[in-house]
Amino acid sequence: MLAEDFEDELTCPVCLMLFTDPRTLPCGNSHNVCLECAKGLWQNKSNNTAANSITCPVCRANCVCAAGVERLPLNLALKNMVEKLEAAQKGKALGRKPSVRRKFKCDVCEKKAAVMECVTCVVKYCEACLETCHPKERAVFKAHVVTPMEPVSGRSCDTHEGQALSFFCTQCGVMVCAHCLLMGAHIEHPRVSLHTAVMDRKALFETAVETLKTKHAMVLDFTVRADSAMDKLTHSCRAIRQQAETECTEMHMRVNELQHKLLQVLDSRERQRRAVLMQQLEGQRQKLSVWSGMLKRASTILADEDGAVFLDVNTNVLDMQLRGAADASLNPPALQTLTAGLTLDLKSIMSSITHLHFTELLVPPPPTALSCVEHEGASLLVTWKCETVSSDPNTFLVEQRRFHETWPLAHESYPWVEIYKGPNRTCTAGALDNRTSYCFRISATNSSGASGWSNTAIFTTGVPTTPNGVMLLNRTARSLSIAWQGEPALSSGHCSYIVEIADAPPTTQKEEWMQVYTGTARMTVITKRSAESSYAVRVSALNKWGQGTPCAPQVFATLPRTEGDENDEEEEEYPFLQDNSTIGWGG
């Protein structure tokens, strides 16, 4: 059985390549991964994974690595099998011993070891003699074939026996020896040294490898995050499923309780109505019994053939009773208790149950368009915009902190402080220091969750403070490079700086100052100046509330002109700063 038959067993489950430094995971199944892949799993582990553990990529078991992945045990047997497989694939046993090349000295100085050989001149050179005696820039040597003494590859030319492959024919795309270029099939073909070709190909290969590594890391990160998202989805669906079962069970219990309660009410109403109806019925039945006896006796008298019976005393009494009953008013009670007098309307409830469904969780987006519409002394009125994505209104949380030189990084001296929580899209930040900058951020919340923080906005109470610390960084005969201290605004853009220049000595006349720069950086190059001249420079800050007070003027002088300087009419070129553009200096 060949080593290639075990290639699948010798492949890492993460990078899908042969193991490199294989390490055994403590997952219970002795699965193996490359050390670099284990480091990638450690760096990209999900939030649900413990701090000192990773997830096995095969069985998904939790692997505790208390001492880190570097201390995982090395699978030496697996490493040896991989090395044997790689040796078999590369074909190390070619049946030919590598040739041992002699060490030659330079034919010119005869002291140093030769590193290059001109096949055309048949002369060996060291590095120093090659530069002095055989410069490749000279036209007479451009057609000469120069090859390294130590070839990049130990392979020999198949056409010219014993000749090392020292060049690469760019026209044919094959490795050739010096004889192939001088007398073989590649005469006058464009070529480069084998070392140059190898370096070029190696650079392209390494670039492709690095690109693939980056994509591999991205895919690995995606798979880890996808696995984490899958676990979160499973847990979320399980929780919602349990909630649905619980809610429906509780709803069923409440329906049963309601059914029992309604039936009790109906039974009580039935008993009440039945008692009233029975009382009325008994009274009418007694009256019916008396009247039935009277009618029966009257029928007997009417059927008697003896007419004198109508003059009997008993007949006279019955006659009086009949007349009294006939003259009595007959008002039978109204039968208002024939029904229970109740009804049950479940249409709205049934409609609600029929349309009962899950509600989509719609988290609001982060607020945008933060702006300061007005300021009054030590307060700022901040406004923002935010889309309402559901029927549930948004609640906004506004935090502020003092602006610091470390912007945009956090600073422990100025923590975020909550200043407002409510439904409005405006808030007033009060009790602030005058002419001071503050950072603001806002998040939105509804019943579905909270959004992320908005982009941090910086607002200032009043005009900016005066810049200070104007210093000279560099100077030439025609330019001055200056910098100054102030609030870093290159990233935030909450203020800008104005640089003005005038001929020294400094003056208070506003019309004599010339503006040479406006921008958010705290550094600029002032060009087109006269040589060996003094200039007064002052800097002020500007924001939406106005321009601050300029700093005290500082005097700087350009250098004297030298013989190597260009004419005054020629414009100096600054490849890193064109048209008075700026580079950042601390923000």
Beta strands, then each sheet from edge to edge (+ up, - down):
strand 1: 22-24
strand 2: 32-34
strand 3: 53-55
strand 4: 62-64
strand 5: 116-118
strand 6: 123-125
strand 7: 146-148
strand 8: 167-169
strand 9: 174-176
strand 10: 191-193
strand 11: 368-375
strand 12: 380-385
strand 13: 395-402
strand 14: 417-422
strand 15: 426-429
strand 16: 437-446
strand 17: 449-450
strand 18: 457-460
strand 19: 468-475
strand 20: 480-485
strand 21: 496-503
strand 22: 514-519
strand 23: 523-526
strand 24: 534-543
strand 25: 546-547
strand 26: 554-557
sheet 1: 1+ 2-
sheet 2: 3+ 4-
sheet 3: 6+ 5- 7+
sheet 4: 9+ 8- 10+
sheet 5: 11+ 12- 15+
sheet 6: 14+ 13- 16+ 17-
sheet 7: 14+ 13- 16+ 18-
sheet 8: 19+ 20- 23+
sheet 9: 22+ 21- 24+ 25-
sheet 10: 22+ 21- 24+ 26-
end
